[in-house]
Amino acid sequence: MKLLSSFLFLFLSVVVLGSCTHKEKQIPRDIASLQASGGMEGIWFLQGTSSTRGPYNGELELRKSNDGTFNVVRVVTYINYFFDGLRVQEVWTGKAVASANTLTISYDIKQADFITKLGTLKRDPSEFRAPVTVLSRFVTSPAGLSTKFSDKKESEYSEWITTRRNLEARPLWVNERKNLDAKGKSIPVAVRGVIKLFKMDIGYDKDPLVKSYKNRPEFKDEHPYVVFDPTDFEFYRNNKDIIRVTNKITDDISITEAVVKRNAYSPTLPDKAQGYDKNAKDFHINEAGMVSHAVLDEQGRFVSYSPDGDSALWTGMYVASQAMRYLNTKESEALQNVRKSLKGLMTLMEITGDNKEFARTLAIYNPQNPIPQKWHRGTGKFANLIWLEGGNNDMVKGITHGFLWASLVIPTSDTEIWNELREKSRRLPDLRIMSEKPQNMPAALGLATLFTGDASYKERYLKSFNKLKVKVGLNFDTTFYWHGSADWSGINLSMVGDVTDIMIADMLKETELRDKMRERLMDAWVTYQPARRHLLTIAAYGFAYRHGTRGGDFRKESSEVRFSEALRESIWGLREIPYPRPNLDVNIDHSLRPEWCMSPIPRLFWKSLKKPEPPVSYFYQGLYSYPVFELSAFSSGFLWKDSAFAYTESHNRGVEQAGVDYLYAYWLARYSGVRDVQ
């Protein structure tokens, strides 16, 4: 085997060397003469071998800097080493200094980045604090300019350079990672008082970890940032079979970190939609039509469905995604998916046996398993199902959203479904949640108007807005974003409700109501735009902006240029989501990064001014919002509801998330006519 590998390495070396263009030059083997002739700068063909991954080929770029040194980019690809069937490439950057006899290159390589545990592999916290300085000294040898060095942890390297070509206009690799300002408007004086009282109540400022960040500039300034990293996007789109590990020691953890980024950027957006559409249908929509987690075995094969307690909301959004898919593509499978999950949503309202209550989700009854707490077995025609109690404000929005979108694509000739839709729409206004949370009543009465054609529902629909004491949902602004603090789950929930209400008003030709709600959606976008909530941007475009709506806050605080920029950024929100989702035994902690900083504002500070039971650590949040492929992709069930400034995640291998978050955003973008989604 070793003989075969050596032969292959020599063969590839000959092929590469033999393919040199006329711009490549066989160089002298003496550094002094190279310097004298000014020939050190350029891109050198590089060969080498690693003690752990074997032989590699690549290039070494030396580009003069103003201080007399060279900026270095080293790019090597392993010949015989593969990870999950993909080739592995290392990219290191550094500085080089040439003397009479030696070319010395210094690379600062990360020992650890953000994964702290992967299976049985663990990072020590000390590994995150400082990079390893790798020194490589090229000297004259019979093979050319050669060097031997170690990354001080994983591998020993031997490599040499023999031929050179001219520099290109752009370096071989460019780090495009940057921090985007996410501070937003000043915090009102009254809110300052609430924050101060809350911090005193929980002892936030006295907490040792919080205090350790008090001298950081971003802590003092309460300045949050969104980390945007488009680096290697074009590379991955053009090189589907390579994993690129950049400025890190190459091992299983760093390669895994790179794999998730590769799985985000390598597939096109339609490719990911196709994958998530199939995966959801095959593994995440249970027998009752409800969105579920998938339990997989060690080989990634499906074992069973696992209930999701928030499934009423996610299933409604899944129905919407498939309806939008059908409206875009006319694919019969999308319509079948709508029918199946719509049936699940309607069952939520019937299985409880109480016209005022509805279930959160459904699962198949297994007599061999005890019925969990808060779950109940159905009766009669639902005896094969169990249902979860607790239908609430959040979940009912999934039902009304799903009903509305399904009605746009289910043909009226499908009398069985339409008869049931009409019956359920008549019952919607009677649900207890409608009186407890009256902002839901207009959607319920609007659907009843649309589905039944009964004019009395239209009259009640119009009156329902006036009955709201402060006209919640029309002109009462409940949105807030204060220096990285917001009700993140509420942003998604409000967006779903706004889209439902806008569409109903439009279908009922209530243009004045529709336009007011469109303005409210645009004003919400203005509030949250510093935090780059990409799904909200797409929704604001599709249901307000492209119809000419701007809103009072938009006119005062934003601009056409800013919205256009945000819409372009929203595509990166889709690009950052990997397919497939990683299914790993993994822990992540971004607070171990040297650049991470605690927020001086506790999360959820508006929830209570009484001393809470959780420890102070429960209220920690960071000032950096990381890309999806570096955090939420690993464990989130629906990333658009997650805290933007979270910094830790954990996941146990074997439970896979559905990916409805990607499907809803992608098909909404297609439905809304967002460019560059195809």
matplotlib code that plots the C-alpha trace (Angstrom):
import matplotlib.pyplot as plt

x = [0.0, 2.8, 4.5, 1.3, 0.8, 4.4, 4.0, 0.7, 2.3, 5.3, 3.0, 0.8, 3.9, 5.2, 1.8, 1.5, 5.1, 4.7, 1.6, 3.5, 2.6, 5.2, 4.9, 6.2, 10.0, 12.4, 14.1, 17.6, 18.0, 19.7, 17.8, 20.5, 20.5, 16.7, 16.7, 19.3, 17.2, 14.0, 12.4, 11.1, 7.7, 5.1, 3.0, 5.2, 4.2, 4.4, 4.6, 4.8, 3.6, 1.9, 2.6, -1.2, -2.7, 0.0, 1.1, -0.3, 0.1, -0.6, 0.7, 2.6, 2.0, 4.6, 3.4, 5.5, 4.2, 5.3, 7.5, 9.8, 8.3, 6.0, 2.4, 1.9, -1.0, -0.4, -3.0, -2.5, -4.9, -4.3, -3.9, -5.0, -6.8, -10.6, -13.2, -16.8, -15.7, -14.5, -11.0, -9.4, -7.6, -5.6, -5.4, -2.9, -1.9, 1.2, 4.2, 7.6, 11.1, 13.9, 17.6, 20.7, 20.1, 16.6, 13.0, 11.2, 7.4, 5.3, 1.7, -0.6, -3.0, -6.0, -5.9, -9.7, -12.6, -16.1, -16.8, -15.8, -16.9, -17.4, -18.3, -15.5, -13.2, -12.9, -11.1, -9.4, -10.6, -7.0, -6.8, -9.2, -7.3, -4.3, -3.2, -0.2, 2.7, 4.0, 7.4, 8.5, 12.1, 12.9, 16.5, 18.4, 18.2, 18.7, 14.9, 14.5, 13.7, 12.6, 11.4, 10.3, 8.0, 5.3, 1.8, 2.8, -0.3, -1.4, 1.1, 4.7, 5.2, 7.9, 7.5, 9.4, 8.8, 10.3, 8.6, 7.0, 4.2, 3.3, 1.0, -2.7, -4.6, -6.3, -4.5, -5.1, -7.3, -8.9, -10.6, -13.9, -15.3, -16.5, -18.6, -21.7, -23.1, -26.2, -26.7, -29.8, -31.6, -30.8, -32.5, -35.4, -34.9, -37.8, -36.3, -33.0, -34.7, -36.2, -32.8, -31.1, -33.7, -33.5, -29.7, -29.7, -32.4, -30.4, -26.9, -25.9, -23.2, -21.7, -21.4, -17.6, -17.9, -19.9, -17.4, -14.5, -15.8, -16.5, -13.4, -14.1, -15.0, -18.1, -19.3, -19.0, -20.7, -23.4, -22.4, -23.6, -22.4, -23.7, -20.8, -21.0, -18.7, -19.1, -15.5, -15.1, -18.7, -17.6, -14.9, -17.5, -19.9, -17.2, -15.5, -18.2, -15.8, -13.4, -13.5, -11.4, -9.9, -8.6, -6.0, -6.8, -4.9, -6.4, -8.1, -11.5, -13.1, -11.8, -12.7, -16.2, -16.6, -15.6, -17.9, -21.0, -19.9, -19.3, -22.8, -24.2, -22.3, -21.8, -25.4, -27.5, -30.6, -32.9, -30.8, -31.2, -35.0, -35.2, -33.3, -35.3, -38.6, -37.8, -36.4, -39.4, -41.8, -39.9, -38.8, -40.5, -44.2, -45.7, -48.6, -51.0, -49.5, -47.7, -44.1, -41.9, -38.3, -36.8, -34.9, -32.1, -29.8, -26.0, -26.0, -28.5, -31.4, -34.9, -36.1, -39.2, -40.9, -40.4, -43.1, -42.3, -44.3, -44.6, -45.8, -49.0, -47.1, -44.4, -47.0, -49.0, -45.8, -45.0, -48.4, -47.7, -44.3, -45.8, -48.7, -46.1, -44.1, -47.2, -48.0, -44.5, -44.0, -47.4, -45.8, -48.4, -46.3, -46.5, -50.3, -50.3, -48.2, -50.6, -53.5, -51.8, -50.7, -53.9, -55.7, -53.4, -54.2, -57.9, -57.6, -56.0, -59.3, -61.5, -59.5, -59.9, -63.6, -63.9, -64.9, -63.0, -59.7, -57.3, -54.2, -50.6, -49.6, -50.5, -48.7, -49.6, -50.8, -48.6, -50.2, -46.7, -45.7, -47.2, -48.9, -46.7, -47.8, -50.1, -50.8, -54.2, -55.5, -58.1, -61.5, -63.7, -62.1, -59.1, -58.4, -55.2, -53.8, -52.5, -52.6, -50.7, -52.7, -51.9, -53.1, -52.2, -51.6, -48.5, -50.0, -53.3, -51.3, -50.1, -53.6, -54.9, -51.8, -52.0, -55.8, -55.3, -52.5, -54.1, -57.3, -55.3, -54.3, -56.9, -59.3, -63.0, -63.8, -62.2, -65.5, -64.5, -61.6, -63.6, -66.6, -64.3, -62.4, -65.8, -66.8, -63.5, -63.6, -67.0, -65.4, -62.3, -63.9, -65.2, -61.8, -60.9, -57.7, -59.7, -61.2, -57.9, -55.8, -58.3, -55.7, -56.3, -60.0, -59.8, -57.9, -60.5, -63.5, -61.8, -61.3, -64.9, -65.9, -63.8, -64.6, -68.4, -69.4, -71.6, -71.9, -72.4, -68.8, -67.7, -69.5, -68.0, -64.6, -64.7, -66.0, -63.3, -60.6, -62.5, -63.1, -59.4, -58.8, -55.5, -56.1, -53.3, -52.3, -53.1, -51.5, -50.1, -46.3, -45.2, -41.9, -38.6, -34.9, -32.5, -28.8, -29.1, -32.1, -35.5, -38.3, -36.8, -39.5, -42.1, -40.6, -41.3, -44.7, -45.8, -44.5, -46.7, -49.7, -49.1, -48.8, -52.1, -53.9, -52.6, -53.6, -57.1, -57.8, -56.6, -58.8, -61.8, -60.9, -60.5, -57.8, -57.6, -57.1, -54.7, -52.6, -52.4, -51.2, -48.7, -47.3, -47.1, -45.1, -42.7, -42.4, -41.5, -38.8, -37.4, -37.2, -35.4, -33.3, -30.0, -30.2, -30.6, -33.7, -33.7, -37.0, -38.7, -37.0, -38.3, -41.9, -41.8, -40.7, -43.3, -46.3, -45.6, -42.6, -43.1, -46.7, -45.5, -45.9, -43.2, -44.6, -44.0, -41.0, -39.4, -39.8, -38.3, -35.5, -34.7, -34.3, -34.8, -31.0, -31.0, -34.0, -32.4, -29.2, -31.1, -32.9, -29.6, -28.4, -31.5, -30.2, -27.2, -29.6, -30.7, -27.1, -25.9, -28.3, -26.6, -28.1, -28.1, -28.4, -25.5, -26.6, -23.7, -23.0, -21.6, -21.2, -20.5, -19.3, -18.4, -17.7, -14.3, -13.3, -10.9, -12.9, -16.3, -17.8, -20.7, -23.6, -24.0, -27.8, -29.3, -31.5, -35.3, -34.9, -38.5, -40.0, -39.9, -38.6, -38.9, -36.0, -36.1, -35.2, -32.6, -29.0, -27.5, -25.9, -29.5, -29.5, -26.2, -26.1, -23.3, -22.6, -21.9, -24.4, -22.7, -23.5, -26.1, -23.4, -21.4, -24.2, -28.0, -27.6, -26.3, -29.4, -32.1, -35.6, -36.6, -33.7, -35.8, -37.2, -33.7, -31.9, -29.7, -27.0, -26.9, -23.5, -23.8, -25.5, -25.5, -27.0, -27.1, -26.5, -29.6, -32.3, -32.7, -34.5, -37.1, -35.8, -39.1, -37.3, -35.4, -38.4, -40.7, -38.0, -37.0, -40.5, -41.6, -38.7, -39.7, -43.4, -42.4, -40.2, -37.0, -34.1, -31.1, -33.1, -33.3]
y = [0.0, 2.4, 1.6, 2.3, 5.6, 6.7, 5.8, 7.8, 10.8, 10.8, 10.3, 13.3, 15.4, 14.6, 15.4, 18.8, 19.7, 18.7, 20.9, 24.1, 27.0, 29.2, 31.6, 29.0, 28.9, 26.3, 28.2, 28.3, 26.3, 29.1, 31.7, 34.4, 34.3, 34.4, 37.5, 39.1, 38.4, 39.6, 36.2, 35.4, 36.9, 34.7, 31.5, 28.4, 24.9, 23.0, 19.3, 17.7, 15.0, 15.0, 12.4, 11.9, 12.5, 11.6, 13.3, 16.6, 19.0, 22.7, 26.2, 28.8, 32.4, 35.0, 38.6, 41.6, 43.9, 47.5, 46.5, 44.3, 41.0, 38.8, 38.0, 34.2, 32.0, 28.3, 26.1, 22.3, 19.4, 15.9, 13.2, 10.0, 11.4, 11.7, 12.7, 11.5, 10.9, 14.4, 15.7, 17.9, 21.1, 23.3, 27.0, 28.8, 32.5, 34.1, 36.2, 35.4, 36.9, 36.0, 36.0, 35.0, 31.3, 30.9, 31.7, 31.7, 31.6, 32.1, 30.9, 31.6, 28.6, 28.1, 25.1, 25.3, 27.4, 26.7, 23.0, 21.9, 18.3, 16.0, 12.4, 11.3, 14.1, 17.1, 20.4, 21.8, 25.4, 26.6, 25.6, 28.4, 31.2, 31.5, 30.3, 28.1, 29.7, 27.4, 28.2, 26.8, 27.5, 26.7, 26.0, 24.9, 21.1, 18.7, 18.6, 22.4, 24.7, 22.3, 22.5, 20.4, 21.6, 20.7, 22.1, 21.2, 19.1, 16.9, 16.4, 16.7, 18.1, 17.9, 20.0, 21.6, 24.1, 23.8, 26.1, 29.5, 31.3, 34.9, 36.4, 36.8, 40.1, 38.5, 36.5, 32.7, 33.1, 36.1, 36.2, 38.0, 37.5, 40.8, 42.2, 44.1, 46.8, 45.6, 48.2, 50.0, 52.9, 54.3, 52.6, 54.7, 56.2, 54.1, 50.9, 51.9, 52.0, 48.5, 47.1, 48.6, 47.2, 43.8, 43.7, 44.7, 42.1, 39.2, 40.5, 40.7, 43.3, 41.5, 38.2, 37.3, 36.3, 39.4, 41.6, 40.1, 41.8, 45.3, 46.9, 45.6, 48.5, 46.7, 45.9, 49.5, 50.7, 47.9, 47.3, 44.0, 42.7, 40.2, 38.1, 37.7, 35.2, 34.7, 33.5, 30.5, 30.7, 30.9, 28.2, 25.8, 26.5, 25.6, 22.8, 20.4, 17.6, 19.6, 20.5, 23.6, 24.0, 27.6, 28.7, 25.8, 22.7, 20.0, 17.3, 15.7, 18.6, 21.4, 19.3, 18.8, 22.6, 23.1, 20.4, 22.2, 25.4, 23.4, 21.9, 25.4, 27.0, 24.1, 23.3, 25.8, 27.2, 25.0, 22.0, 22.5, 23.0, 19.8, 18.0, 19.4, 18.9, 15.2, 14.8, 16.4, 14.2, 11.0, 11.4, 14.4, 14.4, 11.7, 9.5, 12.2, 14.8, 16.7, 18.0, 15.8, 15.1, 12.0, 9.4, 7.9, 4.9, 5.0, 4.7, 7.6, 5.3, 6.3, 4.6, 6.5, 9.9, 11.9, 14.5, 18.2, 20.1, 23.2, 21.3, 23.1, 26.2, 24.4, 22.3, 25.4, 26.9, 23.7, 23.7, 27.3, 26.3, 23.5, 25.7, 28.3, 25.5, 24.4, 27.9, 28.2, 24.7, 23.0, 19.9, 17.4, 16.2, 19.6, 19.5, 16.0, 17.3, 20.2, 17.8, 15.5, 18.1, 20.2, 17.1, 17.0, 20.7, 20.0, 17.0, 19.2, 21.0, 17.9, 15.4, 17.2, 16.7, 20.3, 23.0, 25.6, 23.7, 22.3, 20.1, 21.2, 18.0, 14.4, 11.1, 7.5, 5.6, 2.6, 0.4, -0.9, 2.6, 4.5, 7.8, 10.7, 13.4, 16.0, 13.6, 12.0, 9.1, 10.0, 8.4, 7.0, 7.5, 9.0, 6.1, 5.3, 8.8, 10.5, 14.3, 16.9, 19.5, 23.2, 24.8, 28.4, 31.8, 30.6, 27.4, 28.8, 31.0, 27.9, 26.7, 29.9, 30.3, 26.7, 26.9, 30.1, 28.9, 25.5, 27.3, 28.9, 25.6, 22.9, 22.8, 23.5, 20.2, 18.5, 18.7, 16.6, 18.8, 22.0, 20.9, 20.2, 23.5, 25.3, 23.5, 24.1, 27.8, 28.2, 26.8, 28.9, 32.0, 29.9, 28.7, 29.9, 31.5, 33.9, 35.6, 35.3, 36.8, 38.8, 39.8, 36.3, 36.9, 38.9, 36.0, 33.5, 35.5, 36.4, 32.7, 32.0, 34.8, 33.5, 29.8, 30.0, 33.1, 34.1, 37.9, 37.9, 36.8, 39.7, 42.1, 40.5, 40.5, 44.3, 44.9, 42.6, 45.2, 48.0, 45.8, 45.6, 48.1, 49.4, 48.0, 45.5, 44.4, 47.7, 50.8, 49.7, 49.1, 46.2, 45.7, 46.4, 45.9, 47.3, 46.7, 43.0, 42.3, 41.3, 38.8, 36.6, 33.9, 36.7, 38.2, 35.0, 34.6, 38.2, 37.8, 34.7, 36.5, 39.6, 37.7, 35.8, 39.1, 40.9, 38.1, 37.8, 41.6, 41.6, 38.7, 40.4, 43.6, 45.5, 47.6, 50.2, 47.5, 45.7, 48.8, 49.6, 46.1, 46.3, 49.5, 47.7, 44.9, 47.4, 49.3, 45.9, 45.4, 48.9, 47.9, 44.6, 45.4, 46.0, 42.3, 41.0, 38.8, 37.6, 35.8, 39.0, 40.9, 38.5, 38.7, 42.4, 42.5, 40.0, 41.4, 45.1, 46.6, 45.3, 46.6, 50.1, 50.2, 51.9, 52.9, 55.9, 54.4, 53.5, 57.1, 58.5, 56.0, 53.9, 54.2, 52.5, 51.8, 50.2, 47.9, 46.9, 46.1, 44.1, 42.1, 41.1, 40.1, 38.0, 35.6, 34.9, 33.9, 31.1, 30.3, 29.9, 27.0, 23.7, 20.7, 18.1, 19.4, 18.0, 15.1, 14.9, 14.4, 17.9, 20.8, 24.4, 27.3, 30.6, 32.3, 30.5, 32.6, 35.4, 38.0, 37.0, 39.4, 39.2, 41.6, 44.1, 43.6, 40.4, 38.5, 38.4, 41.3, 42.5, 39.2, 39.9, 42.3, 39.7, 37.6, 34.6, 31.1, 30.5, 31.3, 34.4, 32.4, 31.8, 35.5, 35.5, 36.5, 37.6, 40.6, 38.5, 36.8, 33.9, 32.4, 29.6, 27.1, 27.9, 27.5, 27.1, 24.6, 22.0, 21.7, 24.3, 23.0, 26.4, 28.8, 31.9, 31.8, 31.4, 34.1, 36.0, 36.4, 32.9, 31.4, 27.8, 24.7, 21.0, 18.1, 14.3, 12.3, 10.4, 13.1, 15.1, 18.4, 18.9, 21.9, 23.6, 26.8, 26.6, 25.4, 28.3, 31.0, 29.6, 29.1, 32.5, 34.1, 32.3, 33.3, 36.9, 37.2, 37.8, 37.8, 35.3, 32.6, 30.4]
z = [0.0, 0.9, -2.4, -4.3, -2.5, -3.2, -6.9, -7.1, -5.4, -7.8, -10.8, -9.8, -9.2, -12.7, -14.2, -12.4, -13.2, -16.7, -17.2, -16.2, -18.5, -20.2, -17.3, -14.8, -14.4, -13.1, -10.4, -9.0, -5.8, -4.0, -2.0, -2.3, -6.0, -6.1, -4.0, -6.2, -9.3, -7.6, -8.2, -4.7, -5.2, -7.0, -6.6, -6.1, -6.8, -3.5, -2.7, 0.7, 3.1, 6.5, 9.1, 9.7, 6.2, 3.8, 0.6, -0.8, -3.6, -3.5, -4.0, -1.8, -2.6, -1.7, -2.1, -1.1, 1.6, 2.3, 5.3, 3.2, 4.3, 2.3, 2.8, 2.5, 1.5, 1.6, -0.1, -0.1, -1.0, 0.3, -2.3, -0.5, 2.5, 2.4, 5.0, 4.3, 0.8, 0.3, -0.3, 2.4, 1.7, 4.2, 3.8, 6.0, 5.9, 7.4, 7.0, 5.4, 5.8, 3.5, 4.5, 2.5, 3.1, 4.5, 3.8, 7.2, 7.2, 10.4, 10.5, 13.4, 13.5, 15.7, 18.0, 18.6, 17.2, 18.4, 18.8, 22.3, 22.1, 19.1, 20.1, 22.4, 21.2, 23.5, 23.3, 26.4, 27.2, 27.1, 23.4, 22.5, 24.0, 21.7, 18.3, 17.7, 15.9, 13.2, 11.9, 8.5, 7.3, 3.6, 2.9, -0.2, -0.8, -3.8, -4.3, -4.3, -1.4, 1.3, 4.9, 7.8, 10.6, 13.1, 13.9, 17.5, 18.0, 15.1, 12.4, 11.2, 7.7, 5.0, 1.9, -0.9, -3.7, -7.2, -9.8, -9.8, -11.7, -11.7, -9.1, -9.9, -9.2, -6.2, -3.5, -3.5, -0.5, 1.1, 4.6, 4.0, 7.5, 9.1, 11.9, 11.0, 13.3, 15.1, 17.7, 16.6, 18.3, 21.8, 24.7, 26.2, 29.7, 31.1, 29.7, 31.2, 34.6, 34.1, 33.1, 36.1, 38.5, 37.0, 37.1, 40.7, 41.5, 40.1, 41.0, 37.3, 37.6, 40.6, 38.8, 38.4, 34.7, 33.8, 35.7, 33.7, 30.6, 32.0, 30.4, 26.9, 24.5, 23.1, 26.7, 27.7, 24.6, 24.6, 21.0, 19.4, 16.1, 13.5, 12.2, 8.5, 6.8, 3.0, 2.8, 0.4, -0.9, -4.6, -3.9, -2.6, -5.4, -7.9, -6.0, -4.7, -3.6, -1.3, 2.4, 3.1, 6.6, 7.1, 9.6, 11.9, 13.0, 10.8, 12.8, 13.0, 14.9, 12.6, 9.5, 10.9, 11.5, 7.8, 6.6, 8.0, 6.2, 3.0, 3.3, 3.6, 0.6, -1.8, -2.7, -4.6, -2.8, -5.1, -4.3, -0.6, -1.0, -2.9, -0.2, 2.7, 0.8, 0.4, 3.8, 5.5, 3.6, 4.2, 7.8, 9.5, 8.8, 11.0, 10.2, 11.5, 9.2, 12.0, 11.8, 14.0, 14.9, 13.3, 15.3, 13.3, 13.9, 13.8, 10.0, 9.7, 8.8, 10.0, 13.2, 14.4, 14.7, 17.9, 18.7, 18.6, 21.3, 19.1, 16.0, 15.5, 14.6, 12.5, 10.7, 9.8, 8.4, 6.6, 5.0, 3.9, 2.4, 0.4, -0.8, -2.0, -3.6, -5.4, -6.6, -7.9, -9.4, -9.8, -8.4, -7.4, -4.5, -2.9, -3.1, -1.5, 1.3, 1.9, 2.1, 4.6, 7.0, 6.7, 7.9, 10.9, 11.7, 11.4, 13.7, 16.4, 16.7, 16.8, 18.9, 22.2, 22.3, 23.6, 21.2, 23.1, 23.2, 20.6, 20.7, 20.2, 18.3, 17.5, 17.5, 16.9, 20.0, 20.9, 23.6, 24.5, 25.7, 28.6, 27.6, 28.7, 31.0, 29.4, 26.6, 26.1, 24.0, 21.3, 21.3, 18.5, 15.1, 16.8, 19.1, 17.2, 18.1, 21.2, 21.6, 23.6, 25.6, 25.8, 22.6, 23.0, 21.3, 19.5, 18.3, 17.0, 14.6, 13.0, 12.5, 11.0, 8.8, 7.5, 6.9, 4.8, 2.7, 2.1, 0.9, -1.9, -3.5, -2.5, -5.5, -4.6, -6.3, -3.3, -1.4, 1.6, 2.6, 1.9, 3.9, 6.8, 6.4, 6.5, 9.6, 11.4, 10.4, 12.1, 15.3, 15.2, 16.8, 19.7, 20.8, 24.3, 23.1, 21.0, 24.0, 26.0, 23.1, 21.1, 18.5, 17.1, 16.5, 13.2, 11.5, 12.8, 11.7, 8.4, 7.6, 8.5, 6.1, 3.3, 3.7, 4.4, 2.5, 5.5, 5.6, 9.4, 9.8, 7.7, 10.0, 13.1, 11.4, 11.0, 14.5, 16.0, 15.2, 16.9, 20.0, 20.6, 23.4, 21.9, 18.4, 18.8, 15.4, 13.8, 15.2, 18.6, 18.3, 20.5, 18.7, 20.5, 19.9, 22.4, 21.8, 21.1, 23.2, 21.7, 22.0, 19.2, 19.2, 19.2, 16.0, 14.1, 15.7, 14.9, 11.3, 10.8, 12.3, 10.2, 6.9, 7.7, 8.6, 5.5, 3.2, 4.7, 4.5, 0.9, -0.1, 1.6, -0.3, 3.0, 1.5, 4.4, 7.0, 4.7, 4.2, 7.9, 8.6, 5.8, 7.4, 10.7, 9.1, 7.6, 10.9, 12.6, 9.9, 10.7, 14.4, 13.8, 10.8, 12.8, 13.9, 10.3, 10.8, 7.2, 7.3, 8.4, 5.6, 3.0, 4.5, 4.6, 1.0, -0.2, 1.7, 2.1, 0.3, -3.2, -3.0, -2.4, 1.4, 3.4, 6.8, 9.1, 10.8, 7.5, 6.2, 9.4, 10.0, 6.9, 3.2, -0.2, -0.2, 3.2, 2.4, -0.9, 1.0, 3.6, 0.9, -0.7, 2.8, 3.3, 0.6, 2.8, 5.5, 3.2, 2.1, 5.7, 6.3, 5.6, 3.9, 5.3, 8.9, 11.0, 13.1, 15.6, 19.3, 19.7, 22.1, 21.0, 23.1, 21.3, 24.6, 24.6, 21.5, 22.6, 20.7, 22.3, 24.8, 27.3, 26.9, 29.7, 29.2, 30.6, 28.2, 29.0, 31.4, 30.7, 31.9, 35.6, 38.2, 41.0, 42.0, 39.6, 40.4, 37.6, 38.3, 36.9, 34.1, 32.7, 31.7, 29.9, 26.3, 24.0, 21.8, 18.7, 16.5, 14.7, 11.3, 11.2, 10.2, 13.3, 15.9, 15.3, 12.5, 14.9, 17.1, 16.3, 15.4, 13.9, 13.7, 13.0, 16.6, 18.2, 20.1, 17.7, 20.4, 21.8, 22.0, 23.2, 21.7, 22.3, 20.4, 20.8, 17.7, 16.5, 16.6, 13.4, 12.9, 10.2, 8.3, 7.9, 8.7, 5.4, 3.4, 4.7, 4.0, 0.6, -0.8, 0.7, -1.2, -4.4, -3.9, -3.2, -6.2, -4.4, -6.8, -6.8, -5.1, -8.2]

ax = plt.figure().add_subplot(projection="3d")
ax.plot(x, y, z, "-o")
ax.set_aspect("equal")
plt.show()
